[in-house]
Amino acid sequence: CWFAVWEGWGCLAFDRAAVPAFEIPNRRLLLFAGPITAVGTSLCGSYFQLPSIWWPDDRAWCVETEVDAMSTYVGGTSECIAELGARNDLEAMTVEPSDGVMWASDQLNPPPA
């Protein structure tokens, strides 16, 4: 699995210069690889910080939690997304690119006061 971590987290407990990196708009991400179970390993020691983006070698799906956003998005096949939406232990719903990503776009949770 591949893991991308925003380099701006102040708690990262390793030498950023020694890690490969790439850029997306407004973000520079550090790139790591490992078993999928590594996604639950914090990169910040006692402060729990997960990767911002992660995906398998075959790119069958991709998970992203944008640094400044409130939700996690999963891209994958229709079957993959339907399976996630059917789970009772997740708050998951199908979204379209036109749905927006702001607090006011969330139809399940009201914006914070």
Contact map, one row per residue, 1 for C-alpha under 8 A:
11100000000000000000000000000000111100000000000000000111100000000000000000000000000000000000000000000000000000000
11110000000000000000000000000011110000000000000000000111100000000000000000000000000000000000000000000000000000000
11111000000000000000000000000011110000100000000000111110000000000000000000000000000000000000000000000000000000000
01111100000000000000000000001111000000000000000000111100000000000000000000000000000000000000000000000000000000000
00111110000000000000000000001110000000000000000001111000000000000000000000000000000000000000000000000000000000000
00011111100000000000000000111100000000000000000000110000000000000010000000000000000000000000000000000000000000000
00001111100100010000000000011100000000000000000000000000000000000000000000000000000000000000000000000000000000000
00000111110000000000000000010000000000000000000000000000000000000000000000000000000000000000000000000000000000000
00000111111100000000000000000000000000000000000000000000000000000000000000000000000000000000000000000000000000000
00000001111100000000000000000000000000000000000000000000000000000000000000000000000000000000000000000000000000000
00000000111110000000000000000000000000000011101000000000000000000000000000000000000000000000000000000000000000000
00000010111111000000000000000000000000000011100000000000000000000000000000000000000000000000000000000000000000000
00000000001111100000000000000000000000000011100000000000000000000000000000000000000000000000000000000000000000000
00000000000111110000000000000000000000000000000000000000000000000000000000000000000000000000000000000000000000000
00000000000011111110000000000000000000000000000000000000000000000000000000000000000000000000000000000000000000000
00000010000001111110000000000100000000000000000000000000000000000000000000000000000000000000000000000000000000000
00000000000000111111000000000000000000000000000000000000000000000000000000000000000000000000000000000000000000000
00000000000000111111000000000000000000000000000000000000000000000000000000000000000000000000000000000000000000000
00000000000000111111100000000111000000000000000000000000000000000000000000000000000000000000000000000000000000000
00000000000000001111110000000111000000000000000000000000000000000000000000000000000000000000000000000000000000000
00000000000000000011111000011110000000000000000000000000000000000000000000000000000000000000000000000000000000000
00000000000000000001111100011110000000000000000000000000000000000000000000000000000000000000000000000000000000000
00000000000000000000111111111000000000000000000000000000000000000000000000000000000000000000000000000000000000000
00000000000000000000011111111000000000000000000000000000000000000000000000000000000000000000000000000000000000000
00000000000000000000001111100000000000000000000000000000000000000000000000000000000000000000000000000000000000000
00000000000000000000001111110000000000000000000000000000000000000000000000000000000000000000000000000000000000000
00000100000000000000001111111000000000000000000000000000000000000000000000000000000000000000000000000000000000000
00000111000000000000111101111100000000000000000000000000000000000000000000000000000000000000000000000000000000000
00011110000000000000111100111110000000000000000000000000000000000000000000000000000000000000000000000000000000000
00011110000000010011110000011111000000000000000000000000000000000000000000000000000000000000000000000000000000000
01111000000000000011110000001111100000000000000000000000000000000000000000000000000000000000000000000000000000000
01110000000000000011000000000111110000000000000000000000000000000000000000000000000000000000000000000000000000000
11100000000000000000000000000011111000000000000000000000000000000000000000000000000000000000000000000000000000000
11100000000000000000000000000001111101000000000000000000000000000000000000000000000000000000000000000000000000000
10000000000000000000000000000000111111000000000000000000000000000000000000000000000000000000000000000000000000000
10000000000000000000000000000000011111100000000000000001000000000000000000000000000000000000000000000000000000000
00000000000000000000000000000000001111111000000000000000000000000000000000000000000000000000000000000000000000000
00000000000000000000000000000000011111111000000000000000000000000000000000000000000000000000000000000000000000000
00100000000000000000000000000000000111111100000001100100000000000000000000000000000000000000000000000000000000000
00000000000000000000000000000000000011111100000001000000000000000000000000000000000000000000000000000000000000000
00000000000000000000000000000000000011111110000001000000000000000000000000000000000000000000000000000000000000000
00000000000000000000000000000000000000111111111111000000000000000000000000000000000000000000000000000000000000000
00000000001110000000000000000000000000001111100111100000000000000000000000000000000000000000000000000000000000000
00000000001110000000000000000000000000000111111110000000000000000000000000000000000000000000000000000000000000000
00000000001110000000000000000000000000000111111100000000000000000000000000000000000000000000000000000000000000000
00000000000000000000000000000000000000000101111100000000000000000000000000000000000000000000000000000000000000000
00000000001000000000000000000000000000000101111110000000000000000000000000000000000000000000000000000000000000000
00000000000000000000000000000000000000000111111111000000000000000000000000000000000000000000000000000000000000000
00000000000000000000000000000000000000000111001111100000000000000000000000000000000000000000000000000000000000000
00001000000000000000000000000000000000111110000111110000000000000000000000000000000000000000000000000000000000000
00111100000000000000000000000000000000100010000011111100000000000000000000000000000000000000000000000000000000000
00111100000000000000000000000000000000000000000001111100000000011110000000000000000000000000000000000000000000000
00111000000000000000000000000000000000000000000000111110000001111100000000000000000000000000000000000000000000000
11110000000000000000000000000000000000100000000000111111000001110000000000000000000000000000000000000000000000000
11100000000000000000000000000000000000000000000000001111101111100000000000000000000000000000000000000000000000000
11000000000000000000000000000000000100000000000000000111111111000000000000000000000000000000000000000000000000000
11000000000000000000000000000000000000000000000000000011111000000000000000000000000000000000000000000000000000000
00000000000000000000000000000000000000000000000000000001111100000000000000000000000000000000000000000000000000000
00000000000000000000000000000000000000000000000000000011111111000000000000000000000000000000000000000000000000000
00000000000000000000000000000000000000000000000000000011011111000000000000011000000000000000000000000000000000000
00000000000000000000000000000000000000000000000000000011001111100000000001111000000000000000000000000000000000000
00000000000000000000000000000000000000000000000000001111001111110000000001110000000000000000000000000000000000000
00000000000000000000000000000000000000000000000000001110000011111000000111100000000000000000000000000000000000000
00000000000000000000000000000000000000000000000000011100000001111100000111000000000000000000000000000000000000000
00000000000000000000000000000000000000000000000000011000000000111110111110000000000000000000000000000000000000000
00000000000000000000000000000000000000000000000000011000000000011111111100000000000000000000000000000000000000000
00000100000000000000000000000000000000000000000000010000000000001111100000000000000000000000000000000000000000000
00000000000000000000000000000000000000000000000000000000000000000111110000000000000000000000000000000000000000000
00000000000000000000000000000000000000000000000000000000000000001111111000000000000000000000000000001100000000000
00000000000000000000000000000000000000000000000000000000000000001101111100000000000000000000000000000010000000000
00000000000000000000000000000000000000000000000000000000000000001100111110000000000000000000000000000000000000000
00000000000000000000000000000000000000000000000000000000000000111100011111000000000000000000000000000000000000000
00000000000000000000000000000000000000000000000000000000000000111000001111100000000000000000000000000000000000000
00000000000000000000000000000000000000000000000000000000000011110000000111110000100000000000000000000000000000000
00000000000000000000000000000000000000000000000000000000000011100000000011111000100000000000000000000000000000000
00000000000000000000000000000000000000000000000000000000000111000000000001111111100000000000000000000000000000000
00000000000000000000000000000000000000000000000000000000000110000000000000111111100000000000000000000000000000000
00000000000000000000000000000000000000000000000000000000000000000000000000011111110000000000000000000000000000000
00000000000000000000000000000000000000000000000000000000000000000000000000011111111000000000000000000000000000000
00000000000000000000000000000000000000000000000000000000000000000000000000011111111100000000000000000000000000000
00000000000000000000000000000000000000000000000000000000000000000000000001111111111110000000010000000000000000000
00000000000000000000000000000000000000000000000000000000000000000000000000000111111111000000000000000000000000000
00000000000000000000000000000000000000000000000000000000000000000000000000000011111111100000000000000000000000000
00000000000000000000000000000000000000000000000000000000000000000000000000000001111111100101000000000000000000000
00000000000000000000000000000000000000000000000000000000000000000000000000000000111111100111110000000000000000000
00000000000000000000000000000000000000000000000000000000000000000000000000000000011111110000000000000000000000000
00000000000000000000000000000000000000000000000000000000000000000000000000000000001111111101000000000000000000000
00000000000000000000000000000000000000000000000000000000000000000000000000000000000001111110000000000000000000000
00000000000000000000000000000000000000000000000000000000000000000000000000000000000000111110000000000000000000000
00000000000000000000000000000000000000000000000000000000000000000000000000000000000110111111000000000000000000000
00000000000000000000000000000000000000000000000000000000000000000000000000000000000010011111100000000000000000000
00000000000000000000000000000000000000000000000000000000000000000000000000000000000110100111110000000000000000000
00000000000000000000000000000000000000000000000000000000000000000000000000000000000010000011111000000000000000000
00000000000000000000000000000000000000000000000000000000000000000000000000000000100010000001111100000000000000000
00000000000000000000000000000000000000000000000000000000000000000000000000000000000000000000111110100000000000000
00000000000000000000000000000000000000000000000000000000000000000000000000000000000000000000011111100000000000000
00000000000000000000000000000000000000000000000000000000000000000000000000000000000000000000001111110000000000000
00000000000000000000000000000000000000000000000000000000000000000000000000000000000000000000000111110000000000000
00000000000000000000000000000000000000000000000000000000000000000000000000000000000000000000001111111000100000000
00000000000000000000000000000000000000000000000000000000000000000000000000000000000000000000000011111100100000000
00000000000000000000000000000000000000000000000000000000000000000000100000000000000000000000000000111110110000000
00000000000000000000000000000000000000000000000000000000000000000000100000000000000000000000000000011111110000000
00000000000000000000000000000000000000000000000000000000000000000000010000000000000000000000000000001111110001100
00000000000000000000000000000000000000000000000000000000000000000000000000000000000000000000000000000111111001100
00000000000000000000000000000000000000000000000000000000000000000000000000000000000000000000000000111111111000000
00000000000000000000000000000000000000000000000000000000000000000000000000000000000000000000000000001111111111100
00000000000000000000000000000000000000000000000000000000000000000000000000000000000000000000000000000001111111000
00000000000000000000000000000000000000000000000000000000000000000000000000000000000000000000000000000000011111000
00000000000000000000000000000000000000000000000000000000000000000000000000000000000000000000000000000000011111100
00000000000000000000000000000000000000000000000000000000000000000000000000000000000000000000000000000011011111110
00000000000000000000000000000000000000000000000000000000000000000000000000000000000000000000000000000011010011111
00000000000000000000000000000000000000000000000000000000000000000000000000000000000000000000000000000000000001111
00000000000000000000000000000000000000000000000000000000000000000000000000000000000000000000000000000000000000111
